[in-house]
Amino acid sequence: MRVLLVDDHPLFRQALAATVAQIGATALVEEFETIASVMAALKTDVTDVVLILLDLKLPDNSGMTGLLSIKAHFPDIPVAIVSATDDSDTVQTALACGAAGFVSKASNLDELSAAVEALIQGEEWFPKLDADEGHTALTGTQARILDGIRRGLMNKQIAYELGLSEHTIKYHLTGIFRKMGCQTRAQLVALTRDRMPSAT
């Protein structure tokens, strides 16, 4: 099985790779520094990729845009966020955008190991959220529609790209607005773009 690490800080990436190797002795760990590089690798070969561990702050990533891009093109691959910014808003947004988990970079070794082990086994891993704070995750179709909105496409263009009717796109948009706590397309774009960590 392959586990892909996407983080532009070599020391943390090496520590994370060592943790993955310790848990999954048979896992092949591949390291990347940008969204573009991991997307290129995935487009070449997605065989046996069981998990992507993704930092939110990368040279070519703003907020949740990298997560949305990966989920839009490879909806079946679990992607977990590993970030120094672990406030509830960021965790909720990652969950709504389709993340399989969220691991704080402030986690101790035991917690990091437990999180990685659970994620490799196909389980979800999120910090505990208050019951009234949690968002429902977007469906695969909703994630692809949100990615289209993020890229500035109109409903008609998204419908053509996904092979759906405009009516269906509008129906899904209603669900996206509800899940993300937004009322307009502009708010959706701002939400996925602006929740960018100030530090890793």
C-alpha positions as CSV (number, residue, x, y, z in Angstrom):
1,M,0.0,0.0,0.0
2,R,1.1,3.6,-0.7
3,V,0.8,6.5,1.7
4,L,1.4,9.9,0.2
5,L,2.8,12.8,2.4
6,V,2.3,16.3,1.1
7,D,4.2,18.8,3.3
8,D,6.9,21.4,2.4
9,H,8.7,21.1,5.7
10,P,11.3,18.3,5.3
11,L,11.8,17.7,9.0
12,F,8.2,17.2,9.8
13,R,7.7,15.2,6.7
14,Q,10.5,12.9,7.7
15,A,9.1,12.5,11.2
16,L,5.6,11.7,9.7
17,A,7.2,9.2,7.3
18,A,8.9,7.5,10.1
19,T,5.6,7.2,12.0
20,V,3.9,5.7,9.0
21,A,6.7,3.3,8.4
22,Q,6.6,2.2,12.0
23,I,2.8,1.5,11.9
24,G,2.6,0.0,8.4
25,A,5.8,-1.9,7.8
26,T,4.7,-2.8,4.3
27,A,3.6,0.7,3.4
28,L,5.5,2.6,0.6
29,V,5.8,6.2,1.8
30,E,6.0,8.8,-1.0
31,E,6.8,12.4,-0.1
32,F,5.7,15.6,-2.0
33,E,6.1,19.3,-1.4
34,T,3.2,20.7,-3.5
35,I,-0.3,19.9,-4.7
36,A,0.9,20.0,-8.3
37,S,3.5,17.3,-7.7
38,V,1.1,14.9,-5.8
39,M,-1.6,15.5,-8.4
40,A,0.8,14.6,-11.2
41,A,1.8,11.5,-9.4
42,L,-1.8,10.5,-8.9
43,K,-2.7,11.1,-12.5
44,T,0.2,8.7,-13.5
45,D,-0.7,6.0,-11.0
46,V,-3.3,5.7,-8.3
47,T,-2.6,2.0,-7.6
48,D,-2.7,1.0,-3.9
49,V,-2.9,4.6,-2.6
50,V,-4.6,4.1,0.8
51,L,-4.1,7.5,2.3
52,I,-2.9,11.0,1.6
53,L,-1.7,13.1,4.5
54,L,-2.0,16.8,3.4
55,D,-0.7,20.0,5.0
56,L,-2.9,23.0,4.5
57,K,-0.1,25.5,4.0
58,L,1.9,24.7,0.8
59,P,3.5,26.9,-1.8
60,D,0.7,26.3,-4.3
61,N,-2.2,25.7,-1.8
62,S,-4.5,28.2,-0.1
63,G,-6.8,27.0,2.6
64,M,-8.9,24.0,1.5
65,T,-8.3,24.4,-2.2
66,G,-5.8,21.5,-2.4
67,L,-8.1,19.2,-0.5
68,L,-10.9,20.1,-2.9
69,S,-8.8,19.6,-6.0
70,I,-7.7,16.1,-4.9
71,K,-11.2,15.0,-3.9
72,A,-12.7,16.4,-7.1
73,H,-10.3,14.3,-9.2
74,F,-9.8,11.3,-6.9
75,P,-12.9,11.1,-4.7
76,D,-12.2,7.5,-3.5
77,I,-8.8,8.2,-2.0
78,P,-8.9,9.2,1.7
79,V,-7.3,12.5,2.4
80,A,-6.5,13.6,6.0
81,I,-5.3,17.1,6.9
82,V,-2.2,17.4,9.1
83,S,-1.9,21.1,10.2
84,A,-0.7,23.4,12.9
85,T,-3.9,25.3,12.7
86,D,-6.4,23.1,14.5
87,D,-9.2,25.5,15.6
88,S,-12.8,24.1,15.4
89,D,-13.7,26.2,12.3
90,T,-10.8,24.8,10.3
91,V,-11.5,21.2,11.4
92,Q,-15.2,21.6,10.5
93,T,-14.4,23.1,7.1
94,A,-12.0,20.2,6.4
95,L,-14.7,17.7,7.4
96,A,-17.3,19.4,5.2
97,C,-14.9,19.5,2.3
98,G,-14.4,15.7,2.4
99,A,-11.4,15.1,4.6
100,A,-11.1,11.6,6.1
101,G,-9.5,13.0,9.2
102,F,-7.7,15.9,10.8
103,V,-4.5,15.6,12.8
104,S,-2.9,18.5,14.7
105,K,0.8,19.0,14.3
106,A,0.8,19.7,18.0
107,S,-0.1,16.0,18.7
108,N,2.3,14.0,20.8
109,L,3.9,10.9,19.3
110,D,1.3,8.5,20.8
111,E,-1.6,10.5,19.4
112,L,0.0,11.0,16.0
113,S,0.7,7.2,15.8
114,A,-2.9,6.4,16.8
115,A,-4.3,8.8,14.2
116,V,-2.2,7.5,11.4
117,E,-2.9,3.9,12.3
118,A,-6.7,4.5,12.3
119,L,-6.5,6.4,9.0
120,I,-4.5,3.7,7.3
121,Q,-7.1,1.2,8.4
122,G,-9.8,3.2,6.7
123,E,-11.2,4.8,9.8
124,E,-11.9,8.5,10.3
125,W,-10.0,10.6,12.8
126,F,-11.2,14.0,13.9
127,P,-10.7,16.0,17.1
128,K,-13.8,16.0,19.3
129,L,-16.3,18.6,18.1
130,D,-19.3,19.9,20.0
131,A,-22.4,18.2,18.9
132,D,-23.9,21.4,17.6
133,E,-20.7,22.4,15.7
134,G,-20.2,19.5,13.4
135,H,-20.9,19.7,9.7
136,T,-22.0,16.9,7.5
137,A,-19.4,16.0,4.9
138,L,-20.0,16.8,1.2
139,T,-20.8,14.0,-1.2
140,G,-18.4,13.3,-4.0
141,T,-20.7,15.2,-6.5
142,Q,-21.0,18.2,-4.1
143,A,-17.2,18.3,-3.7
144,R,-16.7,18.4,-7.5
145,I,-19.3,21.1,-7.8
146,L,-17.6,23.1,-5.1
147,D,-14.3,22.7,-6.9
148,G,-15.9,24.1,-10.0
149,I,-17.2,27.1,-8.1
150,R,-13.7,27.6,-6.7
151,R,-12.4,27.7,-10.3
152,G,-14.9,30.4,-11.2
153,L,-17.2,28.2,-13.4
154,M,-20.8,29.0,-13.8
155,N,-23.6,26.5,-13.2
156,K,-23.9,25.7,-16.9
157,Q,-20.2,25.1,-17.2
158,I,-20.1,22.8,-14.1
159,A,-23.2,20.9,-15.4
160,Y,-21.4,20.3,-18.8
161,E,-18.2,19.3,-17.1
162,L,-19.9,16.8,-14.8
163,G,-22.5,15.6,-17.3
164,L,-25.4,16.8,-15.2
165,S,-28.3,19.1,-15.7
166,E,-28.2,22.7,-14.5
167,H,-31.3,21.9,-12.3
168,T,-29.2,19.1,-10.6
169,I,-26.3,21.5,-10.0
170,K,-28.7,24.0,-8.4
171,Y,-30.2,21.2,-6.2
172,H,-26.7,20.2,-5.0
173,L,-25.7,23.9,-4.4
174,T,-28.6,24.2,-1.9
175,G,-27.1,21.2,0.0
176,I,-23.6,22.7,-0.2
177,F,-24.7,26.0,1.2
178,R,-26.5,24.3,4.1
179,K,-23.5,22.1,4.9
180,M,-21.0,24.8,4.7
181,G,-23.1,27.4,6.5
182,C,-23.1,29.8,3.5
183,Q,-25.7,31.7,1.5
184,T,-23.7,32.8,-1.6
185,R,-21.1,31.5,-4.1
186,A,-18.8,34.3,-3.0
187,Q,-19.0,33.1,0.6
188,L,-18.2,29.5,-0.4
189,V,-15.1,30.7,-2.3
190,A,-14.0,32.9,0.6
191,L,-14.5,30.0,3.1
192,T,-12.4,27.5,1.2
193,R,-9.7,30.1,0.4
194,D,-9.4,32.2,3.5
195,R,-9.1,29.4,6.1
196,M,-5.4,29.2,5.6
197,P,-3.1,28.6,8.5
198,S,-0.7,31.4,9.5
199,A,2.0,28.8,10.4
200,T,2.7,25.1,10.0
